[in-house]
Amino acid sequence: MTVLVSGLASGALFAAAALIYNVMFSTSKVLSVATGHTAMLGGVFGAWFMSSLGLPPIVALLGSVATGAAFGFITDLVAIRRVLTRSDEHLWLLSTLALATMTQQAVALWWGTEPRPFPRLLPQGYSSGLADQKYWLPVAVALFLALGLELFYRQTLYGKLFMALSEDSFAARARGVPTGRLRELSYVMAGSMGGLAGFAAGQLTFAYFALGLTLSLNGFIALAAGGLGSNLGALVGGGALGMLNAVATYFIGGEYQNTVAVGLLMVVLLIKPEGLFGTKVARPV
Amino acid sequence: MRWYPIPGVVAAIAVAICALPSLSCQKKEPLKIGWLSSLTGPLSTAAIAENRGVEFAVEEINEAGGINGQKIEIVTRDTAGDPTKAVNFAKELIFVDKVSAIIGPVNSGESLASIPVVAKEGIPNLIIGTLDELTDPVKYPRAFRAICTNSQWINAANDYALNVLKKSKIAIIADTSGYGTATAKAAAASLAKSGTTPVYTVLVDPNKTDLTDEMNKAKASGADVVMPWSASTGLLARLLNTRGDMGWNVPVVGHPVLMAAPIRPLLNKPDYLQNAFAAGYSSMTFDDSGKLPEATTKLRDKIRGRLGDGGEIGFSFWWVALGYDTVKLVEHAVKTAGSTEPAAIEKAFENTKNFPGVYATYSWGPGERNGYPAQAVVMNLAGSFKDGAYRAAPH
């Protein structure tokens, strides 16, 4: 049981990263390498707000979300906007990788390279076992994000515009949709989601500068396995990856954890290249 | 009237004066020592402290007139913990800066990459990585290790578990890094020599967020000691947290990082460090009357004002002492050799017996490139940190 619960908690964080990928991808067709860094910033800044500035958890939560949103805005401004307007090639891979590296280095210089503690958010002892908040907070936040996104896409005008942009950005632009503004909004939204996820998982991951790339990689695997563009796929892919990692570590050993993760991706892509919940896109010829 | 060739005479006198060693016209070139240190990046905590010791020793030697009248110039290169950078900077130090000796790099991963490069050019190299494979009197004759070896840590921990705690059901938990994997094997092999087989061995990702499964398995296998081999503070803190949350008071015996300062704030409760013991050094261990060895106290008092706010030292002081000693060792070798010729320095190091440093008393020999004495590795109480040093584990 502990294997499944701890796997589910890690998987929820991977799922959150996959959801963030989806939001950014829907408006820009970009898979940003800096995706995991939004969560890393949420954890690090959350710990800083509470431990160093002495702010209450709710204010620290808002601060982490705001930090993530600001980072999302900067990602669009620095690594996406100009690259997309000037080139059709996948140069965003390089620009987002550069931004991710610079962000990680900057946090390492400021925050330090050792993990630091993340304060307890809810009053609870340390002997709660599997009911400990460090397991359930990331799961609750991943579910909240997935449900929130579904409601956003289905119930709001902006959500519908996101979907329109996702399906055909040229047609959307031709009909007067402000595509640049929407992309900017999607990156701010994705950043704030990352800030929230990183804050919720802080007790599990500690406030650690090197968390970003791990989350970017595992979030991508979860996304590809679950199906690019599908929020349900992101949830299932993330959860499955987290649990598979935990089960593989338990039964085979930690040295095979990454092999299992990448193996899962390869198996799914071989059997169902569009991912478990992805849709095949027919290209008109 | 006869013409005297005055300019020629002046030139001749000048040449003669210049030839006199005590009246040298030109200041002596400084003795360049290369210092490969990961001052930024994931391994910077120890390196920054070691750097304080290196700089202090250089200052002290230069203020006293240098080595045989030659000032030391330390040429520092920040490798950021990256083996590729370590190799590139080692080449730069050798070919561009033309250093007489190199200290570092400061960890085994980087050293594995850089030592063959430095050895190929025949430059004396003081090693401060613990992995046993880093030294070899045949392959790398001018590479001399100043720190203890990984085997010395492992043997001290195994000896403590088996012979002091009288526990023989050992669970080894190591991380999946190259260091963790190799050390888990070495620890098991060392136990096998004592006729003991670990009841449970597992490798875990150093960033694994939860160790409940591993600790439950260790408990189920009947372990009466848990032995973690990892330098990851996050992993070790999680292990101690899991043990504490489980209410399982099994002794934890292992890597020195168990008692490192960054572990303490990561613990759910401060007393989770109870019943945990880490390999340490006699030079950094308080005796029964609460005193440190004289050399340690002396250096600590001299350098204290430069370490942060001048109050209590908040990190392991052995890092500073080791950095300090490396420069003093180069000074000793150059003085003994009477030159900066690599072969002469090699000979000087090789003939060094009981050189009194702060971190240790060093000895090397013709077939011995590890200078740290095995008996100086002692076990410390992990939760006993005070002012940069530790108390001895009960024995």
Interface residues (C-beta under 8 A of the other chain):
Chain A: T2 V3 S6 A9 S10 A108 L109 G112 T113 E114 P115 R116 P117 Y126 S127 G129 D132 Y135 L204 T205 F206 Y208 A210 L211 T214 A246 T249 Y250 G253 G254 E255 Q257 N258
Chain B: T40 G41 P42 L43 S44 T45 D175 T176 T181 V202 L203 V204 D205 N207 K208 T209 D210 T212 D213 N216 K217 T233 G234 A237 N241 G244 D245 G247 P262 P265 L266 N268 K269
